[in-house]
């Protein structure tokens, strides 16, 4: 049995109740993640999108976290494009090693059974 520990969250972004608050730079202001700028531009790692009930919606990895997360909210080909309004919390873990990112992403998708990851999901039949 292989033991993999979940990585520690380096950043947790919570959707603000009042998206009209422009006191901080906002990611796609209509989504209300006003503390998005706290994610470093040049760091690699994994990210997890959760709904308001703390159900895991999607897990992803990126060499540049901030840019990749923003793409999910702006892109028309994102796996969550029809569910962006469901995202309430974004958890970001900085992981520099590309092999570790791949392992963590696959592990989290399957152990926590993310809802919208279709590839790498071995728990579905």
Order of alpha helices (4+ residues) and beta strands (2+ residues): beta-beta-beta-alpha-beta-alpha
